Amino acid sequence: MYLCPDMLPTPLSEFNYELHFPIALMATSDSMATVKTQRRFTHSRWVDLIEVENLESDQAIKEVERWVDELGI
């Protein structure tokens, strides 16, 4: 496929965007089981899955802090 052939000397490959930055998905155990079966991105090495008992708990905040620390942010 040529996009603006007068501007680009070679054709562009088909768009195949893949994640290349860290993402965390946090869910309860029940929800996580459902998400894992229904969403392809949960199998990406770029997505960290974090299971917590309650999304509005101190545990959830601590897990996000731990994850960010692991990334070195």
Predicted model as a PDB file, atoms N, CA, C, CB and O in Angstrom, pLDDT in the B-factor column:
MODEL        1                                                                  
ATOM      1  N   MET A   1       0.847  -1.177   0.000  1.00 48.00           N  
ATOM      2  CA  MET A   1       0.000   0.000   0.000  1.00 48.00           C  
ATOM      3  C   MET A   1       0.889   1.235   0.000  1.00 48.00           C  
ATOM      4  CB  MET A   1      -0.961   0.001   1.219  1.00 48.00           C  
ATOM      5  O   MET A   1       1.814   1.351   0.803  1.00 48.00           O  
ATOM      6  N   TYR A   2       0.602   2.129  -0.886  1.00 47.00           N  
ATOM      7  CA  TYR A   2       1.335   3.392  -0.935  1.00 47.00           C  
ATOM      8  C   TYR A   2       0.462   4.496  -0.372  1.00 47.00           C  
ATOM      9  CB  TYR A   2       1.777   3.729  -2.381  1.00 47.00           C  
ATOM     10  O   TYR A   2      -0.663   4.724  -0.818  1.00 47.00           O  
ATOM     11  N   LEU A   3       1.006   5.164   0.607  1.00 54.00           N  
ATOM     12  CA  LEU A   3       0.318   6.310   1.188  1.00 54.00           C  
ATOM     13  C   LEU A   3       1.144   7.537   0.833  1.00 54.00           C  
ATOM     14  CB  LEU A   3       0.133   6.161   2.752  1.00 54.00           C  
ATOM     15  O   LEU A   3       2.303   7.640   1.232  1.00 54.00           O  
ATOM     16  N   CYS A   4       0.571   8.445   0.103  1.00 60.00           N  
ATOM     17  CA  CYS A   4       1.295   9.636  -0.360  1.00 60.00           C  
ATOM     18  C   CYS A   4       2.583   9.231  -1.073  1.00 60.00           C  
ATOM     19  CB  CYS A   4       1.615  10.577   0.828  1.00 60.00           C  
ATOM     20  O   CYS A   4       3.670   9.535  -0.580  1.00 60.00           O  
ATOM     21  N   PRO A   5       2.495   8.565  -2.202  1.00 62.00           N  
ATOM     22  CA  PRO A   5       3.683   8.056  -2.884  1.00 62.00           C  
ATOM     23  C   PRO A   5       4.694   9.136  -3.244  1.00 62.00           C  
ATOM     24  CB  PRO A   5       3.275   7.335  -4.126  1.00 62.00           C  
ATOM     25  O   PRO A   5       5.881   8.847  -3.399  1.00 62.00           O  
ATOM     26  N   ASP A   6       4.240  10.366  -3.377  1.00 69.00           N  
ATOM     27  CA  ASP A   6       5.183  11.436  -3.682  1.00 69.00           C  
ATOM     28  C   ASP A   6       5.968  11.875  -2.445  1.00 69.00           C  
ATOM     29  CB  ASP A   6       4.445  12.625  -4.277  1.00 69.00           C  
ATOM     30  O   ASP A   6       6.959  12.594  -2.571  1.00 69.00           O  
ATOM     31  N   MET A   7       5.541  11.458  -1.261  1.00 71.00           N  
ATOM     32  CA  MET A   7       6.221  11.844  -0.030  1.00 71.00           C  
ATOM     33  C   MET A   7       7.058  10.696   0.561  1.00 71.00           C  
ATOM     34  CB  MET A   7       5.198  12.315   0.993  1.00 71.00           C  
ATOM     35  O   MET A   7       8.097  10.932   1.177  1.00 71.00           O  
ATOM     36  N   LEU A   8       6.602   9.474   0.368  1.00 67.00           N  
ATOM     37  CA  LEU A   8       7.285   8.320   0.955  1.00 67.00           C  
ATOM     38  C   LEU A   8       7.873   7.453  -0.145  1.00 67.00           C  
ATOM     39  CB  LEU A   8       6.318   7.494   1.834  1.00 67.00           C  
ATOM     40  O   LEU A   8       7.154   7.073  -1.070  1.00 67.00           O  
ATOM     41  N   PRO A   9       9.149   7.130  -0.074  1.00 71.00           N  
ATOM     42  CA  PRO A   9       9.797   6.379  -1.149  1.00 71.00           C  
ATOM     43  C   PRO A   9       9.464   4.888  -1.154  1.00 71.00           C  
ATOM     44  CB  PRO A   9      11.278   6.547  -1.049  1.00 71.00           C  
ATOM     45  O   PRO A   9       9.661   4.217  -2.166  1.00 71.00           O  
ATOM     46  N   THR A  10       8.964   4.366  -0.042  1.00 73.00           N  
ATOM     47  CA  THR A  10       8.654   2.933   0.039  1.00 73.00           C  
ATOM     48  C   THR A  10       7.263   2.741   0.616  1.00 73.00           C  
ATOM     49  CB  THR A  10       9.704   2.183   0.901  1.00 73.00           C  
ATOM     50  O   THR A  10       6.756   3.619   1.314  1.00 73.00           O  
ATOM     51  N   PRO A  11       6.641   1.608   0.334  1.00 73.00           N  
ATOM     52  CA  PRO A  11       5.307   1.371   0.888  1.00 73.00           C  
ATOM     53  C   PRO A  11       5.377   1.152   2.400  1.00 73.00           C  
ATOM     54  CB  PRO A  11       4.649   0.156   0.204  1.00 73.00           C  
ATOM     55  O   PRO A  11       6.395   0.709   2.933  1.00 73.00           O  
ATOM     56  N   LEU A  12       4.282   1.471   3.071  1.00 68.00           N  
ATOM     57  CA  LEU A  12       4.170   1.241   4.507  1.00 68.00           C  
ATOM     58  C   LEU A  12       3.612  -0.156   4.758  1.00 68.00           C  
ATOM     59  CB  LEU A  12       3.273   2.316   5.170  1.00 68.00           C  
ATOM     60  O   LEU A  12       2.731  -0.622   4.035  1.00 68.00           O  
ATOM     61  N   SER A  13       4.124  -0.807   5.772  1.00 73.00           N  
ATOM     62  CA  SER A  13       3.565  -2.118   6.117  1.00 73.00           C  
ATOM     63  C   SER A  13       2.210  -1.916   6.794  1.00 73.00           C  
ATOM     64  CB  SER A  13       4.538  -2.920   7.048  1.00 73.00           C  
ATOM     65  O   SER A  13       1.876  -0.823   7.249  1.00 73.00           O  
ATOM     66  N   GLU A  14       1.459  -2.984   6.844  1.00 73.00           N  
ATOM     67  CA  GLU A  14       0.143  -2.921   7.455  1.00 73.00           C  
ATOM     68  C   GLU A  14       0.284  -2.579   8.934  1.00 73.00           C  
ATOM     69  CB  GLU A  14      -0.613  -4.254   7.269  1.00 73.00           C  
ATOM     70  O   GLU A  14       1.211  -3.039   9.601  1.00 73.00           O  
ATOM     71  N   PHE A  15      -0.640  -1.772   9.439  1.00 66.00           N  
ATOM     72  CA  PHE A  15      -0.623  -1.363  10.843  1.00 66.00           C  
ATOM     73  C   PHE A  15      -0.848  -2.580  11.734  1.00 66.00           C  
ATOM     74  CB  PHE A  15      -1.700  -0.279  11.118  1.00 66.00           C  
ATOM     75  O   PHE A  15      -1.871  -3.255  11.617  1.00 66.00           O  
ATOM     76  N   ASN A  16       0.092  -2.859  12.615  1.00 66.00           N  
ATOM     77  CA  ASN A  16      -0.023  -4.004  13.519  1.00 66.00           C  
ATOM     78  C   ASN A  16       0.451  -3.613  14.916  1.00 66.00           C  
ATOM     79  CB  ASN A  16       0.793  -5.210  12.988  1.00 66.00           C  
ATOM     80  O   ASN A  16       1.361  -4.231  15.468  1.00 66.00           O  
ATOM     81  N   TYR A  17      -0.153  -2.613  15.463  1.00 66.00           N  
ATOM     82  CA  TYR A  17       0.247  -2.054  16.750  1.00 66.00           C  
ATOM     83  C   TYR A  17       0.176  -3.091  17.862  1.00 66.00           C  
ATOM     84  CB  TYR A  17      -0.628  -0.864  17.099  1.00 66.00           C  
ATOM     85  O   TYR A  17      -0.828  -3.784  18.025  1.00 66.00           O  
ATOM     86  N   GLU A  18       1.235  -3.180  18.602  1.00 66.00           N  
ATOM     87  CA  GLU A  18       1.293  -4.020  19.796  1.00 66.00           C  
ATOM     88  C   GLU A  18       1.803  -3.167  20.945  1.00 66.00           C  
ATOM     89  CB  GLU A  18       2.206  -5.275  19.575  1.00 66.00           C  
ATOM     90  O   GLU A  18       2.599  -2.248  20.750  1.00 66.00           O  
ATOM     91  N   LEU A  19       1.338  -3.482  22.132  1.00 63.00           N  
ATOM     92  CA  LEU A  19       1.745  -2.739  23.317  1.00 63.00           C  
ATOM     93  C   LEU A  19       3.237  -2.893  23.571  1.00 63.00           C  
ATOM     94  CB  LEU A  19       0.952  -3.203  24.535  1.00 63.00           C  
ATOM     95  O   LEU A  19       3.781  -3.991  23.455  1.00 63.00           O  
ATOM     96  N   HIS A  20       3.893  -1.803  23.915  1.00 71.00           N  
ATOM     97  CA  HIS A  20       5.309  -1.846  24.273  1.00 71.00           C  
ATOM     98  C   HIS A  20       5.570  -0.952  25.482  1.00 71.00           C  
ATOM     99  CB  HIS A  20       6.187  -1.411  23.079  1.00 71.00           C  
ATOM    100  O   HIS A  20       6.622  -0.319  25.582  1.00 71.00           O  
ATOM    101  N   PHE A  21       4.618  -0.908  26.385  1.00 81.00           N  
ATOM    102  CA  PHE A  21       4.776  -0.164  27.613  1.00 81.00           C  
ATOM    103  C   PHE A  21       3.996  -0.923  28.691  1.00 81.00           C  
ATOM    104  CB  PHE A  21       4.276   1.327  27.459  1.00 81.00           C  
ATOM    105  O   PHE A  21       3.051  -1.646  28.377  1.00 81.00           O  
ATOM    106  N   PRO A  22       4.386  -0.762  29.951  1.00 86.00           N  
ATOM    107  CA  PRO A  22       3.748  -1.548  31.009  1.00 86.00           C  
ATOM    108  C   PRO A  22       2.312  -1.107  31.288  1.00 86.00           C  
ATOM    109  CB  PRO A  22       4.562  -1.450  32.281  1.00 86.00           C  
ATOM    110  O   PRO A  22       1.997   0.083  31.330  1.00 86.00           O  
ATOM    111  N   ILE A  23       1.464  -2.100  31.474  1.00 90.00           N  
ATOM    112  CA  ILE A  23       0.064  -1.874  31.822  1.00 90.00           C  
ATOM    113  C   ILE A  23      -0.291  -2.855  32.927  1.00 90.00           C  
ATOM    114  CB  ILE A  23      -0.883  -2.045  30.575  1.00 90.00           C  
ATOM    115  O   ILE A  23       0.114  -4.017  32.889  1.00 90.00           O  
ATOM    116  N   ALA A  24      -1.039  -2.390  33.900  1.00 94.00           N  
ATOM    117  CA  ALA A  24      -1.530  -3.273  34.947  1.00 94.00           C  
ATOM    118  C   ALA A  24      -3.045  -3.327  34.862  1.00 94.00           C  
ATOM    119  CB  ALA A  24      -1.067  -2.796  36.352  1.00 94.00           C  
ATOM    120  O   ALA A  24      -3.710  -2.310  34.666  1.00 94.00           O  
ATOM    121  N   LEU A  25      -3.570  -4.516  35.010  1.00 94.00           N  
ATOM    122  CA  LEU A  25      -5.007  -4.721  35.080  1.00 94.00           C  
ATOM    123  C   LEU A  25      -5.298  -5.259  36.466  1.00 94.00           C  
ATOM    124  CB  LEU A  25      -5.522  -5.695  33.954  1.00 94.00           C  
ATOM    125  O   LEU A  25      -4.798  -6.319  36.843  1.00 94.00           O  
ATOM    126  N   MET A  26      -6.095  -4.542  37.219  1.00 96.00           N  
ATOM    127  CA  MET A  26      -6.437  -4.965  38.567  1.00 96.00           C  
ATOM    128  C   MET A  26      -7.905  -5.367  38.597  1.00 96.00           C  
ATOM    129  CB  MET A  26      -6.145  -3.841  39.599  1.00 96.00           C  
ATOM    130  O   MET A  26      -8.772  -4.669  38.072  1.00 96.00           O  
ATOM    131  N   ALA A  27      -8.160  -6.509  39.224  1.00 96.00           N  
ATOM    132  CA  ALA A  27      -9.531  -6.997  39.332  1.00 96.00           C  
ATOM    133  C   ALA A  27      -9.631  -7.943  40.518  1.00 96.00           C  
ATOM    134  CB  ALA A  27      -9.978  -7.704  38.025  1.00 96.00           C  
ATOM    135  O   ALA A  27      -8.625  -8.422  41.042  1.00 96.00           O  
ATOM    136  N   THR A  28     -10.856  -8.200  40.926  1.00 96.00           N  
ATOM    137  CA  THR A  28     -11.079  -9.212  41.950  1.00 96.00           C  
ATOM    138  C   THR A  28     -10.860 -10.581  41.317  1.00 96.00           C  
ATOM    139  CB  THR A  28     -12.514  -9.094  42.568  1.00 96.00           C  
ATOM    140  O   THR A  28     -10.832 -10.703  40.093  1.00 96.00           O  
ATOM    141  N   SER A  29     -10.707 -11.596  42.133  1.00 91.00           N  
ATOM    142  CA  SER A  29     -10.446 -12.940  41.603  1.00 91.00           C  
ATOM    143  C   SER A  29     -11.539 -13.397  40.646  1.00 91.00           C  
ATOM    144  CB  SER A  29     -10.314 -13.939  42.745  1.00 91.00           C  
ATOM    145  O   SER A  29     -11.246 -13.945  39.584  1.00 91.00           O  
ATOM    146  N   ASP A  30     -12.792 -13.175  41.016  1.00 91.00           N  
ATOM    147  CA  ASP A  30     -13.906 -13.586  40.150  1.00 91.00           C  
ATOM    148  C   ASP A  30     -13.878 -12.850  38.815  1.00 91.00           C  
ATOM    149  CB  ASP A  30     -15.244 -13.336  40.850  1.00 91.00           C  
ATOM    150  O   ASP A  30     -14.037 -13.461  37.759  1.00 91.00           O  
ATOM    151  N   SER A  31     -13.678 -11.553  38.867  1.00 94.00           N  
ATOM    152  CA  SER A  31     -13.632 -10.761  37.639  1.00 94.00           C  
ATOM    153  C   SER A  31     -12.423 -11.116  36.790  1.00 94.00           C  
ATOM    154  CB  SER A  31     -13.613  -9.277  37.967  1.00 94.00           C  
ATOM    155  O   SER A  31     -12.513 -11.161  35.563  1.00 94.00           O  
ATOM    156  N   MET A  32     -11.297 -11.367  37.436  1.00 94.00           N  
ATOM    157  CA  MET A  32     -10.074 -11.682  36.709  1.00 94.00           C  
ATOM    158  C   MET A  32     -10.246 -12.970  35.906  1.00 94.00           C  
ATOM    159  CB  MET A  32      -8.889 -11.808  37.680  1.00 94.00           C  
ATOM    160  O   MET A  32      -9.785 -13.059  34.769  1.00 94.00           O  
ATOM    161  N   ALA A  33     -10.899 -13.956  36.487  1.00 92.00           N  
ATOM    162  CA  ALA A  33     -11.120 -15.213  35.772  1.00 92.00           C  
ATOM    163  C   ALA A  33     -11.908 -14.964  34.489  1.00 92.00           C  
ATOM    164  CB  ALA A  33     -11.863 -16.224  36.670  1.00 92.00           C  
ATOM    165  O   ALA A  33     -11.609 -15.549  33.447  1.00 92.00           O  
ATOM    166  N   THR A  34     -12.902 -14.107  34.566  1.00 93.00           N  
ATOM    167  CA  THR A  34     -13.709 -13.780  33.387  1.00 93.00           C  
ATOM    168  C   THR A  34     -12.888 -13.012  32.355  1.00 93.00           C  
ATOM    169  CB  THR A  34     -14.942 -12.960  33.793  1.00 93.00           C  
ATOM    170  O   THR A  34     -12.928 -13.321  31.164  1.00 93.00           O  
ATOM    171  N   VAL A  35     -12.148 -12.016  32.816  1.00 91.00           N  
ATOM    172  CA  VAL A  35     -11.348 -11.200  31.904  1.00 91.00           C  
ATOM    173  C   VAL A  35     -10.306 -12.056  31.188  1.00 91.00           C  
ATOM    174  CB  VAL A  35     -10.661 -10.054  32.668  1.00 91.00           C  
ATOM    175  O   VAL A  35     -10.078 -11.877  29.992  1.00 91.00           O  
ATOM    176  N   LYS A  36      -9.676 -12.978  31.901  1.00 91.00           N  
ATOM    177  CA  LYS A  36      -8.646 -13.825  31.285  1.00 91.00           C  
ATOM    178  C   LYS A  36      -9.196 -14.672  30.146  1.00 91.00           C  
ATOM    179  CB  LYS A  36      -8.022 -14.729  32.330  1.00 91.00           C  
ATOM    180  O   LYS A  36      -8.482 -14.954  29.183  1.00 91.00           O  
ATOM    181  N   THR A  37     -10.440 -15.074  30.245  1.00 91.00           N  
ATOM    182  CA  THR A  37     -11.021 -15.907  29.183  1.00 91.00           C  
ATOM    183  C   THR A  37     -11.573 -15.081  28.026  1.00 91.00           C  
ATOM    184  CB  THR A  37     -12.125 -16.775  29.753  1.00 91.00           C  
ATOM    185  O   THR A  37     -11.749 -15.603  26.925  1.00 91.00           O  
ATOM    186  N   GLN A  38     -11.847 -13.804  28.260  1.00 91.00           N  
ATOM    187  CA  GLN A  38     -12.510 -13.004  27.236  1.00 91.00           C  
ATOM    188  C   GLN A  38     -11.635 -11.951  26.572  1.00 91.00           C  
ATOM    189  CB  GLN A  38     -13.679 -12.340  27.827  1.00 91.00           C  
ATOM    190  O   GLN A  38     -12.042 -11.362  25.571  1.00 91.00           O  
ATOM    191  N   ARG A  39     -10.448 -11.700  27.103  1.00 86.00           N  
ATOM    192  CA  ARG A  39      -9.616 -10.625  26.568  1.00 86.00           C  
ATOM    193  C   ARG A  39      -8.222 -11.119  26.210  1.00 86.00           C  
ATOM    194  CB  ARG A  39      -9.519  -9.485  27.570  1.00 86.00           C  
ATOM    195  O   ARG A  39      -7.512 -11.672  27.050  1.00 86.00           O  
ATOM    196  N   ARG A  40      -7.842 -10.914  24.966  1.00 86.00           N  
ATOM    197  CA  ARG A  40      -6.536 -11.357  24.460  1.00 86.00           C  
ATOM    198  C   ARG A  40      -5.377 -10.637  25.135  1.00 86.00           C  
ATOM    199  CB  ARG A  40      -6.458 -11.143  22.961  1.00 86.00           C  
ATOM    200  O   ARG A  40      -4.328 -11.237  25.366  1.00 86.00           O  
ATOM    201  N   PHE A  41      -5.553  -9.365  25.454  1.00 83.00           N  
ATOM    202  CA  PHE A  41      -4.434  -8.593  25.998  1.00 83.00           C  
ATOM    203  C   PHE A  41      -3.964  -9.099  27.361  1.00 83.00           C  
ATOM    204  CB  PHE A  41      -4.825  -7.142  26.112  1.00 83.00           C  
ATOM    205  O   PHE A  41      -2.855  -8.771  27.782  1.00 83.00           O  
ATOM    206  N   THR A  42      -4.777  -9.887  28.058  1.00 88.00           N  
ATOM    207  CA  THR A  42      -4.345 -10.409  29.358  1.00 88.00           C  
ATOM    208  C   THR A  42      -3.230 -11.434  29.210  1.00 88.00           C  
ATOM    209  CB  THR A  42      -5.525 -11.033  30.095  1.00 88.00           C  
ATOM    210  O   THR A  42      -2.600 -11.806  30.200  1.00 88.00           O  
ATOM    211  N   HIS A  43      -2.982 -11.888  28.007  1.00 87.00           N  
ATOM    212  CA  HIS A  43      -1.915 -12.866  27.761  1.00 87.00           C  
ATOM    213  C   HIS A  43      -0.639 -12.206  27.248  1.00 87.00           C  
ATOM    214  CB  HIS A  43      -2.386 -13.914  26.761  1.00 87.00           C  
ATOM    215  O   HIS A  43       0.325 -12.890  26.904  1.00 87.00           O  
ATOM    216  N   SER A  44      -0.635 -10.893  27.199  1.00 84.00           N  
ATOM    217  CA  SER A  44       0.536 -10.163  26.741  1.00 84.00           C  
ATOM    218  C   SER A  44       1.569 -10.053  27.858  1.00 84.00           C  
ATOM    219  CB  SER A  44       0.137  -8.770  26.242  1.00 84.00           C  
ATOM    220  O   SER A  44       1.225  -9.912  29.031  1.00 84.00           O  
ATOM    221  N   ARG A  45       2.832 -10.119  27.473  1.00 83.00           N  
ATOM    222  CA  ARG A  45       3.879  -9.951  28.482  1.00 83.00           C  
ATOM    223  C   ARG A  45       3.949  -8.511  28.962  1.00 83.00           C  
ATOM    224  CB  ARG A  45       5.235 -10.384  27.925  1.00 83.00           C  
ATOM    225  O   ARG A  45       4.632  -8.225  29.946  1.00 83.00           O  
ATOM    226  N   TRP A  46       3.266  -7.607  28.295  1.00 83.00           N  
ATOM    227  CA  TRP A  46       3.260  -6.194  28.665  1.00 83.00           C  
ATOM    228  C   TRP A  46       2.154  -5.861  29.661  1.00 83.00           C  
ATOM    229  CB  TRP A  46       3.106  -5.337  27.428  1.00 83.00           C  
ATOM    230  O   TRP A  46       2.067  -4.724  30.125  1.00 83.00           O  
ATOM    231  N   VAL A  47       1.317  -6.825  29.993  1.00 91.00           N  
ATOM    232  CA  VAL A  47       0.215  -6.575  30.918  1.00 91.00           C  
ATOM    233  C   VAL A  47       0.419  -7.394  32.185  1.00 91.00           C  
ATOM    234  CB  VAL A  47      -1.148  -6.914  30.261  1.00 91.00           C  
ATOM    235  O   VAL A  47       0.487  -8.623  32.145  1.00 91.00           O  
ATOM    236  N   ASP A  48       0.514  -6.697  33.301  1.00 94.00           N  
ATOM    237  CA  ASP A  48       0.617  -7.356  34.602  1.00 94.00           C  
ATOM    238  C   ASP A  48      -0.770  -7.448  35.205  1.00 94.00           C  
ATOM    239  CB  ASP A  48       1.587  -6.594  35.553  1.00 94.00           C  
ATOM    240  O   ASP A  48      -1.500  -6.458  35.263  1.00 94.00           O  
ATOM    241  N   LEU A  49      -1.128  -8.638  35.654  1.00 95.00           N  
ATOM    242  CA  LEU A  49      -2.437  -8.868  36.247  1.00 95.00           C  
ATOM    243  C   LEU A  49      -2.304  -8.844  37.762  1.00 95.00           C  
ATOM    244  CB  LEU A  49      -3.041 -10.211  35.765  1.00 95.00           C  
ATOM    245  O   LEU A  49      -1.479  -9.558  38.332  1.00 95.00           O  
ATOM    246  N   ILE A  50      -3.115  -8.026  38.405  1.00 97.00           N  
ATOM    247  CA  ILE A  50      -3.082  -7.878  39.853  1.00 97.00           C  
ATOM    248  C   ILE A  50      -4.455  -8.233  40.407  1.00 97.00           C  
ATOM    249  CB  ILE A  50      -2.667  -6.434  40.264  1.00 97.00           C  
ATOM    250  O   ILE A  50      -5.447  -7.571  40.103  1.00 97.00           O  
ATOM    251  N   GLU A  51      -4.504  -9.275  41.217  1.00 96.00           N  
ATOM    252  CA  GLU A  51      -5.765  -9.684  41.840  1.00 96.00           C  
ATOM    253  C   GLU A  51      -5.821  -9.167  43.264  1.00 96.00           C  
ATOM    254  CB  GLU A  51      -5.923 -11.223  41.818  1.00 96.00           C  
ATOM    255  O   GLU A  51      -4.864  -9.294  44.028  1.00 96.00           O  
ATOM    256  N   VAL A  52      -6.956  -8.582  43.608  1.00 97.00           N  
ATOM    257  CA  VAL A  52      -7.183  -8.088  44.962  1.00 97.00           C  
ATOM    258  C   VAL A  52      -8.574  -8.514  45.419  1.00 97.00           C  
ATOM    259  CB  VAL A  52      -7.027  -6.539  45.026  1.00 97.00           C  
ATOM    260  O   VAL A  52      -9.424  -8.877  44.607  1.00 97.00           O  
ATOM    261  N   GLU A  53      -8.790  -8.464  46.723  1.00 95.00           N  
ATOM    262  CA  GLU A  53     -10.100  -8.838  47.253  1.00 95.00           C  
ATOM    263  C   GLU A  53     -11.148  -7.760  47.009  1.00 95.00           C  
ATOM    264  CB  GLU A  53      -9.998  -9.122  48.738  1.00 95.00           C  
ATOM    265  O   GLU A  53     -12.318  -8.056  46.764  1.00 95.00           O  
ATOM    266  N   ASN A  54     -10.707  -6.492  47.079  1.00 96.00           N  
ATOM    267  CA  ASN A  54     -11.630  -5.371  46.937  1.00 96.00           C  
ATOM    268  C   ASN A  54     -10.894  -4.245  46.221  1.00 96.00           C  
ATOM    269  CB  ASN A  54     -12.178  -4.896  48.330  1.00 96.00           C  
ATOM    270  O   ASN A  54      -9.815  -3.836  46.652  1.00 96.00           O  
ATOM    271  N   LEU A  55     -11.458  -3.749  45.148  1.00 96.00           N  
ATOM    272  CA  LEU A  55     -10.803  -2.708  44.360  1.00 96.00           C  
ATOM    273  C   LEU A  55     -10.709  -1.373  45.095  1.00 96.00           C  
ATOM    274  CB  LEU A  55     -11.540  -2.514  43.062  1.00 96.00           C  
ATOM    275  O   LEU A  55      -9.919  -0.509  44.713  1.00 96.00           O  
ATOM    276  N   GLU A  56     -11.502  -1.203  46.135  1.00 96.00           N  
ATOM    277  CA  GLU A  56     -11.503   0.061  46.882  1.00 96.00           C  
ATOM    278  C   GLU A  56     -10.812  -0.083  48.236  1.00 96.00           C  
ATOM    279  CB  GLU A  56     -12.937   0.555  47.085  1.00 96.00           C  
ATOM    280  O   GLU A  56     -11.083   0.690  49.155  1.00 96.00           O  
ATOM    281  N   SER A  57      -9.938  -1.047  48.362  1.00 96.00           N  
ATOM    282  CA  SER A  57      -9.287  -1.321  49.641  1.00 96.00           C  
ATOM    283  C   SER A  57      -7.871  -0.766  49.702  1.00 96.00           C  
ATOM    284  CB  SER A  57      -9.260  -2.809  49.898  1.00 96.00           C  
ATOM    285  O   SER A  57      -7.297  -0.367  48.689  1.00 96.00           O  
ATOM    286  N   ASP A  58      -7.328  -0.752  50.904  1.00 97.00           N  
ATOM    287  CA  ASP A  58      -5.923  -0.381  51.083  1.00 97.00           C  
ATOM    288  C   ASP A  58      -5.025  -1.375  50.361  1.00 97.00           C  
ATOM    289  CB  ASP A  58      -5.558  -0.317  52.582  1.00 97.00           C  
ATOM    290  O   ASP A  58      -3.966  -1.008  49.853  1.00 97.00           O  
ATOM    291  N   GLN A  59      -5.450  -2.634  50.317  1.00 96.00           N  
ATOM    292  CA  GLN A  59      -4.674  -3.660  49.617  1.00 96.00           C  
ATOM    293  C   GLN A  59      -4.491  -3.268  48.151  1.00 96.00           C  
ATOM    294  CB  GLN A  59      -5.368  -5.041  49.726  1.00 96.00           C  
ATOM    295  O   GLN A  59      -3.405  -3.437  47.596  1.00 96.00           O  
ATOM    296  N   ALA A  60      -5.532  -2.754  47.529  1.00 97.00           N  
ATOM    297  CA  ALA A  60      -5.451  -2.361  46.114  1.00 97.00           C  
ATOM    298  C   ALA A  60      -4.427  -1.244  45.925  1.00 97.00           C  
ATOM    299  CB  ALA A  60      -6.836  -1.905  45.595  1.00 97.00           C  
ATOM    300  O   ALA A  60      -3.634  -1.279  44.984  1.00 97.00           O  
ATOM    301  N   ILE A  61      -4.444  -0.267  46.809  1.00 97.00           N  
ATOM    302  CA  ILE A  61      -3.489   0.839  46.727  1.00 97.00           C  
ATOM    303  C   ILE A  61      -2.064   0.329  46.914  1.00 97.00           C  
ATOM    304  CB  ILE A  61      -3.814   1.916  47.781  1.00 97.00           C  
ATOM    305  O   ILE A  61      -1.152   0.738  46.196  1.00 97.00           O  
ATOM    306  N   LYS A  62      -1.881  -0.557  47.872  1.00 97.00           N  
ATOM    307  CA  LYS A  62      -0.547  -1.103  48.134  1.00 97.00           C  
ATOM    308  C   LYS A  62      -0.045  -1.926  46.949  1.00 97.00           C  
ATOM    309  CB  LYS A  62      -0.564  -1.968  49.404  1.00 97.00           C  
ATOM    310  O   LYS A  62       1.148  -1.914  46.648  1.00 97.00           O  
ATOM    311  N   GLU A  63      -0.940  -2.632  46.282  1.00 97.00           N  
ATOM    312  CA  GLU A  63      -0.542  -3.419  45.113  1.00 97.00           C  
ATOM    313  C   GLU A  63      -0.107  -2.513  43.957  1.00 97.00           C  
ATOM    314  CB  GLU A  63      -1.699  -4.328  44.665  1.00 97.00           C  
ATOM    315  O   GLU A  63       0.844  -2.832  43.243  1.00 97.00           O  
ATOM    316  N   VAL A  64      -0.791  -1.401  43.775  1.00 96.00           N  
ATOM    317  CA  VAL A  64      -0.390  -0.447  42.732  1.00 96.00           C  
ATOM    318  C   VAL A  64       0.970   0.146  43.088  1.00 96.00           C  
ATOM    319  CB  VAL A  64      -1.455   0.682  42.564  1.00 96.00           C  
ATOM    320  O   VAL A  64       1.832   0.278  42.220  1.00 96.00           O  
ATOM    321  N   GLU A  65       1.170   0.507  44.359  1.00 97.00           N  
ATOM    322  CA  GLU A  65       2.458   1.043  44.787  1.00 97.00           C  
ATOM    323  C   GLU A  65       3.579   0.024  44.562  1.00 97.00           C  
ATOM    324  CB  GLU A  65       2.399   1.449  46.266  1.00 97.00           C  
ATOM    325  O   GLU A  65       4.666   0.381  44.108  1.00 97.00           O  
ATOM    326  N   ARG A  66       3.308  -1.240  44.881  1.00 97.00           N  
ATOM    327  CA  ARG A  66       4.295  -2.297  44.690  1.00 97.00           C  
ATOM    328  C   ARG A  66       4.637  -2.434  43.211  1.00 97.00           C  
ATOM    329  CB  ARG A  66       3.776  -3.636  45.251  1.00 97.00           C  
ATOM    330  O   ARG A  66       5.809  -2.551  42.851  1.00 97.00           O  
ATOM    331  N   TRP A  67       3.618  -2.421  42.352  1.00 96.00           N  
ATOM    332  CA  TRP A  67       3.806  -2.574  40.917  1.00 96.00           C  
ATOM    333  C   TRP A  67       4.652  -1.424  40.353  1.00 96.00           C  
ATOM    334  CB  TRP A  67       2.444  -2.637  40.205  1.00 96.00           C  
ATOM    335  O   TRP A  67       5.571  -1.646  39.565  1.00 96.00           O  
ATOM    336  N   VAL A  68       4.331  -0.207  40.765  1.00 95.00           N  
ATOM    337  CA  VAL A  68       5.082   0.962  40.304  1.00 95.00           C  
ATOM    338  C   VAL A  68       6.527   0.870  40.779  1.00 95.00           C  
ATOM    339  CB  VAL A  68       4.428   2.271  40.811  1.00 95.00           C  
ATOM    340  O   VAL A  68       7.444   1.203  40.028  1.00 95.00           O  
ATOM    341  N   ASP A  69       6.743   0.428  42.004  1.00 96.00           N  
ATOM    342  CA  ASP A  69       8.111   0.248  42.511  1.00 96.00           C  
ATOM    343  C   ASP A  69       8.878  -0.788  41.701  1.00 96.00           C  
ATOM    344  CB  ASP A  69       8.081  -0.168  43.983  1.00 96.00           C  
ATOM    345  O   ASP A  69      10.060  -0.602  41.410  1.00 96.00           O  
ATOM    346  N   GLU A  70       8.209  -1.879  41.336  1.00 94.00           N  
ATOM    347  CA  GLU A  70       8.861  -2.907  40.519  1.00 94.00           C  
ATOM    348  C   GLU A  70       9.304  -2.356  39.173  1.00 94.00           C  
ATOM    349  CB  GLU A  70       7.924  -4.090  40.308  1.00 94.00           C  
ATOM    350  O   GLU A  70      10.330  -2.764  38.629  1.00 94.00           O  
ATOM    351  N   LEU A  71       8.515  -1.420  38.641  1.00 91.00           N  
ATOM    352  CA  LEU A  71       8.863  -0.806  37.356  1.00 91.00           C  
ATOM    353  C   LEU A  71       9.977   0.221  37.494  1.00 91.00           C  
ATOM    354  CB  LEU A  71       7.639  -0.149  36.742  1.00 91.00           C  
ATOM    355  O   LEU A  71      10.597   0.617  36.507  1.00 91.00           O  
ATOM    356  N   GLY A  72      10.221   0.644  38.716  1.00 90.00           N  
ATOM    357  CA  GLY A  72      11.247   1.648  38.935  1.00 90.00           C  
ATOM    358  C   GLY A  72      10.783   3.066  38.646  1.00 90.00           C  
ATOM    359  O   GLY A  72      11.585   3.949  38.345  1.00 90.00           O  
ATOM    360  N   ILE A  73       9.497   3.265  38.741  1.00 84.00           N  
ATOM    361  CA  ILE A  73       8.932   4.597  38.482  1.00 84.00           C  
ATOM    362  C   ILE A  73       8.868   5.384  39.776  1.00 84.00           C  
ATOM    363  CB  ILE A  73       7.522   4.491  37.845  1.00 84.00           C  
ATOM    364  O   ILE A  73       8.422   6.532  39.779  1.00 84.00           O  
TER     365      ILE A  73                                                      
ENDMDL                                                                          
END                                                                             
